[in-house]
Every structure is written in C-alpha cells, then in structure tokens.
Amino acid sequence: MISNVDPQASMFLASLNIVQNSLAQASQQVSSGLKINVASDAPDQIGTLLQLRANLQKNTQIQSNLTLAQTDANAADNALQASIQLMDSAVSLATQGATSTSDASGRATIAQQIQSIEQQMVSNSQTTVQGRFLFSGDNDSSAEYQWDPTAANPAVSLIPAGTTPQATRVLEDPAGGTFPVSLTAQHIFDNQDSTTGQPATDNVFNALNTLYQALTNNDTTGITNSITLLHAASTHLNTMDAFYGNVQSQIQNANTFASNYNVQLQTQISNIEDADIPTAATVLTQANTQLEAAMTMEGKLPHTSLFSYLG
C-alpha cells in the first residue's frame, strides 16, 4: 500500500498555518488598534472587561446627572441671593415706615412697594430651568405658589390649595452614597410650625404680608413688630442658600471624583484591550518574512510523485 501522506508536506502545512494565524492576528491588531476583537482572543479577560465597561457607562451617566444638577443648584442659588436682597430692601422700607416722620400716605406708598417685593418673591419661588420648576419638589411640572392680587390675606396661595409637595430626589455620588439636592418652595418661602401648622416665625411670605398689612393699616407698632419677622425670614433665606452652596460643593467634589474615576476606568480598559501597535507591527513584518521564506524554500524542495514508486 502506498501512503499519500507526505510527512514533510504535513509539517510544512502545520508551520504555514501557524505563521498565517500569527500574520492574521497581527494584521487585525494593527488595523483595529485592539488586541481583543472577539471573546476568543482573551476569554479569561472578557468578564473583567465587560465589568469595566459597565462601570464606565454608569460613571458617564452620573457625570451627566451631575452636570444637570450643577445647573439647577446654580439657578437656585441665584434665586435665593435675589430673595435675600429683596428681604434686605423690605427691612429698609419697614424701618422707614416705622419712623415717626412717616404718615399714613407715606406708609401706603411703602405698602405698595412691599407688595411688589412679595410678588417678586413669589416669582423667585417659581424659578425654572429648562421648563422644570426648581422649588416644586418631586412635582416639578408646575409652580408651587402663585401670586393672587385679589386675596386680602395672604396674597400668596398654594397651587392647588393645601398641597404639601415633597422633595425626595437625591443625587448619586460616584464615590458612593447619595445626597439631597433640592428643597421645596414651601420649605424656603412658606415655612410652617410643625406643631401648630401656622406660619413659622421665619416664614418669608408671612413676614412680608404682616408688614404690608401693618403699613396699610398705618399701624406703627405692627410695623415695628414685623421687622423682627423680616430679620428671622432673612436668616432663614440665608440658611436655605447655604444648603444650595453645600450642594454646589458636593457636586463639584463628585465631578472631580467622577472625572478621575473615568480616566482610571479608561486606562484599565485600554491596558486590557488595546494592542501594542509597535510590537504587532514587528510581528506582522516577521510573519510576512517567514511566510515568504517558507514558500520559497518549499518551492525548492524535491517532490515525490506517483511515478517515483513505479519502476
């Protein structure tokens, strides 16, 4: 029996296959820039790589949320700064109205200015960013308060009457945990006594309305007493602004952490899947050289045919 398997040819084909595989892999790495193009390229690394990519995607989403929250916090801070300035003006007007040199007519004029301040304060409570009401808590599609010039006392009303909005939204910190990022208009401008359910001493709307009523009634004692409420309300607004100042700091710190973590994750992913281009290029050159040499040598070797076995 004549064997049709040439051991020399089989060895040549096996070696040729190895060189061609090396050539194909190096070529793929050079063209794609990756050393892992399919799972079979590094099966032991796929689990780690997928987890790193999932972490990167989550971190990117957190960065997007932080950017939006930063815009909201800045707008809230601006609104509260403006509200504090309005309250300072109200204190100045109240002091003017409490002097003995002011008469009923003068106090009526000041009352109109106070009412204008109150209206602006309501407008600040309706601050929006991209159509969202910042101080409306979880229901940010509508304003919590409206200005009602037809109402005698108060001239500010809830929408709808009697609602108690909640602000339960929190922001995820890439370093771990969460932190609150918003307050409701009721908490900021219409603080209530938890025991009596009546306006607290530092209630902004109530302080302004109390002053307005005292000025309208030419009540000097009432005007003087309202100044205490105005100061308390001003302190409350500064406390609320400090909350948003803290939010801004937390967001900034979270952004810094997220940016650094993003670089870390991208570096880890790169270390696993990115090809070493210079090395791959060298392998590609060597494989091409080996392939050409092998083909040249194979062509020069003597070949045995069927006629070699015939006499």
C-alpha positions as CSV (number, residue, x, y, z in Angstrom):
1,M,0.0,0.0,0.0
2,I,1.3,3.4,-0.9
3,S,0.7,6.2,1.6
4,N,-0.4,9.5,0.2
5,V,0.7,11.5,3.3
6,D,4.0,13.2,2.9
7,P,5.3,13.9,6.5
8,Q,7.4,16.7,5.2
9,A,4.4,18.3,3.5
10,S,2.3,17.9,6.6
11,M,4.9,19.6,8.7
12,F,5.2,22.4,6.2
13,L,1.4,22.9,6.2
14,A,1.3,23.0,10.0
15,S,4.1,25.5,10.2
16,L,2.5,27.5,7.5
17,N,-0.8,27.6,9.4
18,I,0.9,28.9,12.5
19,V,2.6,31.7,10.5
20,Q,-0.7,32.6,8.8
21,N,-2.5,32.8,12.1
22,S,0.2,35.0,13.6
23,L,0.0,37.1,10.5
24,A,-3.8,37.5,10.6
25,Q,-3.8,38.3,14.3
26,A,-1.0,40.9,14.0
27,S,-2.8,42.4,11.0
28,Q,-6.1,42.6,12.9
29,Q,-4.4,44.3,15.8
30,V,-2.6,46.9,13.7
31,S,-5.8,47.7,11.7
32,S,-8.2,47.8,14.7
33,G,-5.8,49.0,17.4
34,L,-7.2,46.3,19.7
35,K,-5.7,43.1,20.8
36,I,-9.1,41.8,21.8
37,N,-11.5,41.9,18.9
38,V,-13.6,38.8,19.8
39,A,-14.1,36.9,23.0
40,S,-11.8,34.0,21.9
41,D,-8.9,36.4,21.7
42,A,-8.7,36.5,25.5
43,P,-11.5,34.5,27.2
44,D,-10.0,34.9,30.6
45,Q,-10.2,38.8,30.3
46,I,-13.7,39.2,28.9
47,G,-15.5,39.1,32.3
48,T,-13.2,41.9,33.7
49,L,-13.5,43.9,30.5
50,L,-17.3,43.8,30.5
51,Q,-17.5,44.9,34.1
52,L,-15.1,47.8,33.5
53,R,-17.2,48.9,30.5
54,A,-20.4,48.7,32.7
55,N,-18.7,50.8,35.4
56,L,-17.6,53.4,32.7
57,Q,-21.1,53.6,31.3
58,K,-22.6,54.1,34.8
59,N,-20.0,56.7,35.7
60,T,-20.7,58.6,32.5
61,Q,-24.4,58.7,33.3
62,I,-23.5,60.0,36.8
63,Q,-21.4,62.8,35.3
64,S,-24.4,63.7,33.1
65,N,-26.6,63.9,36.1
66,L,-24.1,66.0,38.0
67,T,-23.9,68.5,35.2
68,L,-27.7,68.9,35.2
69,A,-27.8,69.2,39.0
70,Q,-25.0,71.8,38.9
71,T,-27.1,74.0,36.6
72,D,-30.1,73.6,38.9
73,A,-28.1,74.4,42.0
74,N,-26.6,77.5,40.4
75,A,-30.1,78.7,39.4
76,A,-31.4,78.0,42.9
77,D,-28.5,79.9,44.4
78,N,-29.1,82.9,42.1
79,A,-32.8,82.9,43.0
80,L,-32.1,82.8,46.8
81,Q,-29.4,85.5,46.5
82,A,-32.0,87.7,44.8
83,S,-34.6,86.8,47.5
84,I,-32.1,87.8,50.3
85,Q,-31.6,91.2,48.6
86,L,-35.4,91.6,48.4
87,M,-35.7,90.9,52.1
88,D,-32.9,93.5,52.8
89,S,-35.0,96.0,50.9
90,A,-38.1,95.1,52.9
91,V,-36.2,95.6,56.2
92,S,-35.1,99.0,55.0
93,L,-38.6,100.0,53.9
94,A,-40.1,98.7,57.2
95,T,-37.6,100.8,59.2
96,Q,-38.6,103.8,57.1
97,G,-42.3,103.1,57.7
98,A,-41.8,102.7,61.5
99,T,-40.3,106.2,61.9
100,S,-42.5,109.0,63.4
101,T,-41.8,111.1,60.3
102,S,-43.9,108.8,58.1
103,D,-47.6,109.4,57.8
104,A,-50.5,107.3,56.6
105,S,-50.0,108.4,53.0
106,G,-46.3,107.6,53.1
107,R,-46.9,104.2,54.6
108,A,-49.5,103.4,52.0
109,T,-46.9,104.1,49.3
110,I,-44.4,101.9,51.1
111,A,-47.1,99.2,51.3
112,Q,-47.3,99.1,47.6
113,Q,-43.5,98.7,47.4
114,I,-43.7,95.8,49.9
115,Q,-46.5,94.2,47.8
116,S,-44.2,94.4,44.8
117,I,-41.4,92.8,46.7
118,E,-43.8,90.0,47.7
119,Q,-44.8,89.5,44.2
120,Q,-41.2,89.2,43.1
121,M,-40.6,86.8,45.9
122,V,-43.3,84.6,44.5
123,S,-41.7,84.9,41.1
124,N,-38.4,83.7,42.7
125,S,-40.3,80.7,44.1
126,Q,-41.3,79.8,40.5
127,T,-37.7,79.7,39.2
128,T,-37.4,77.3,36.3
129,V,-34.6,75.6,34.4
130,Q,-35.5,74.1,31.0
131,G,-39.2,74.1,31.9
132,R,-38.7,72.5,35.3
133,F,-39.8,74.3,38.5
134,L,-36.8,74.0,40.8
135,F,-38.6,74.6,44.0
136,S,-41.6,72.3,43.3
137,G,-40.1,69.2,44.7
138,D,-41.0,65.9,43.0
139,N,-43.7,67.6,41.0
140,D,-41.6,70.0,39.0
141,S,-44.0,70.4,36.1
142,S,-45.9,73.2,37.9
143,A,-45.2,76.1,40.3
144,E,-46.0,75.5,43.9
145,Y,-47.2,79.1,44.6
146,Q,-48.9,81.8,42.6
147,W,-49.5,85.5,43.2
148,D,-53.1,86.3,43.9
149,P,-53.7,90.1,44.0
150,T,-57.4,89.5,44.7
151,A,-56.8,87.8,48.0
152,A,-56.8,90.0,51.1
153,N,-54.6,87.9,53.4
154,P,-52.4,86.4,52.2
155,A,-51.8,87.4,48.6
156,V,-49.9,84.2,48.0
157,S,-51.6,80.9,47.6
158,L,-50.6,77.3,47.0
159,I,-51.3,75.5,43.7
160,P,-53.6,73.7,44.3
161,A,-54.6,74.9,47.7
162,G,-53.5,72.8,50.6
163,T,-50.8,70.8,48.8
164,T,-47.7,69.8,50.6
165,P,-45.1,68.9,48.0
166,Q,-42.1,66.7,48.9
167,A,-38.5,66.9,47.6
168,T,-37.3,63.3,47.8
169,R,-34.9,63.3,44.9
170,V,-31.2,62.6,45.6
171,L,-28.1,62.6,43.5
172,E,-25.7,59.6,43.3
173,D,-22.2,60.3,44.3
174,P,-19.7,58.3,42.2
175,A,-17.6,57.8,45.4
176,G,-20.6,56.1,47.0
177,G,-23.8,57.1,48.6
178,T,-26.3,59.8,47.7
179,F,-27.1,63.4,48.8
180,P,-30.2,65.6,48.6
181,V,-30.1,68.4,46.0
182,S,-33.3,70.4,46.3
183,L,-35.8,72.0,48.7
184,T,-39.5,72.9,48.2
185,A,-40.8,76.4,47.8
186,Q,-42.9,75.8,50.9
187,H,-39.8,75.0,53.0
188,I,-37.9,78.0,51.6
189,F,-40.6,80.7,51.5
190,D,-43.5,79.5,53.5
191,N,-42.0,77.6,56.4
192,Q,-44.7,76.2,58.8
193,D,-44.6,75.5,62.5
194,S,-44.8,71.7,62.7
195,T,-46.8,71.8,66.0
196,T,-49.4,74.4,65.2
197,G,-49.5,74.2,61.4
198,Q,-49.3,78.0,61.4
199,P,-46.6,80.1,59.6
200,A,-43.3,79.9,61.5
201,T,-41.5,82.9,62.8
202,D,-39.1,82.9,59.9
203,N,-41.9,82.5,57.2
204,V,-40.9,84.7,54.3
205,F,-44.3,85.2,52.8
206,N,-45.9,85.8,56.2
207,A,-43.3,88.4,57.3
208,L,-43.8,90.4,54.1
209,N,-47.6,90.2,54.3
210,T,-47.6,91.1,58.0
211,L,-45.6,94.2,57.1
212,Y,-47.9,95.0,54.2
213,Q,-51.0,94.8,56.4
214,A,-49.4,97.0,59.2
215,L,-48.4,99.6,56.6
216,T,-51.9,99.6,55.0
217,N,-53.5,100.0,58.5
218,N,-51.0,102.7,59.4
219,D,-50.1,100.5,62.4
220,T,-46.7,101.7,63.7
221,T,-46.5,99.0,66.4
222,G,-47.3,96.4,63.9
223,I,-44.7,97.7,61.5
224,T,-42.0,97.6,64.3
225,N,-43.0,94.1,65.2
226,S,-42.8,92.9,61.6
227,I,-39.2,94.0,61.5
228,T,-38.4,91.1,63.8
229,L,-40.2,88.7,61.5
230,L,-38.3,90.1,58.5
231,H,-34.9,89.6,60.2
232,A,-35.9,86.0,61.0
233,A,-37.1,85.4,57.5
234,S,-33.8,86.8,56.1
235,T,-31.8,84.5,58.3
236,H,-33.9,81.6,57.1
237,L,-33.2,82.5,53.5
238,N,-29.5,82.6,54.2
239,T,-29.8,79.2,55.7
240,M,-31.6,77.9,52.6
241,D,-28.9,79.5,50.4
242,A,-26.2,77.8,52.5
243,F,-27.9,74.5,51.7
244,Y,-27.5,75.1,48.0
245,G,-24.0,76.3,48.5
246,N,-23.2,73.0,50.1
247,V,-24.9,71.2,47.2
248,Q,-22.7,73.1,44.8
249,S,-19.6,72.0,46.7
250,Q,-20.7,68.4,46.9
251,I,-21.4,68.4,43.1
252,Q,-18.0,69.9,42.4
253,N,-16.3,67.2,44.5
254,A,-18.4,64.5,42.9
255,N,-17.5,65.8,39.5
256,T,-13.8,65.8,40.3
257,F,-14.0,62.2,41.6
258,A,-16.1,61.1,38.5
259,S,-13.5,62.6,36.1
260,N,-10.6,60.9,37.8
261,Y,-12.5,57.6,38.0
262,N,-13.4,58.0,34.3
263,V,-9.7,58.2,33.4
264,Q,-8.9,55.3,35.7
265,L,-11.5,53.1,34.1
266,Q,-10.5,54.0,30.6
267,T,-6.8,53.3,31.4
268,Q,-7.8,49.8,32.8
269,I,-9.8,49.1,29.7
270,S,-7.0,50.2,27.5
271,N,-4.5,48.1,29.3
272,I,-6.6,45.0,28.7
273,E,-7.9,45.5,25.1
274,D,-5.6,48.0,23.4
275,A,-2.9,46.5,21.1
276,D,0.8,47.2,21.4
277,I,1.0,48.6,17.9
278,P,4.8,48.7,17.6
279,T,5.0,45.0,18.7
280,A,2.1,44.0,16.5
281,A,3.8,45.7,13.5
282,T,7.0,43.9,14.2
283,V,5.2,40.6,14.4
284,L,3.4,41.4,11.2
285,T,6.7,42.1,9.4
286,Q,8.3,39.0,10.8
287,A,5.3,36.8,9.9
288,N,5.4,38.1,6.3
289,T,9.1,37.4,6.1
290,Q,8.6,33.9,7.5
291,L,5.8,33.3,5.1
292,E,7.8,34.4,2.1
293,A,10.8,32.4,3.2
294,A,8.7,29.3,3.8
295,M,7.1,29.5,0.4
296,T,10.5,30.0,-1.3
297,M,12.0,27.0,0.5
298,E,9.0,24.8,-0.2
299,G,9.3,25.6,-3.9
300,K,13.0,24.4,-4.0
301,L,12.4,21.1,-2.2
302,P,12.2,17.9,-4.3
303,H,8.7,16.5,-4.5
304,T,7.7,12.8,-4.7
305,S,5.0,11.8,-7.2
306,L,3.3,8.5,-8.1
307,F,5.9,7.9,-10.8
308,S,8.6,7.8,-8.1
309,Y,7.1,4.4,-6.9
310,L,7.0,2.9,-10.4
311,G,10.0,1.2,-11.8
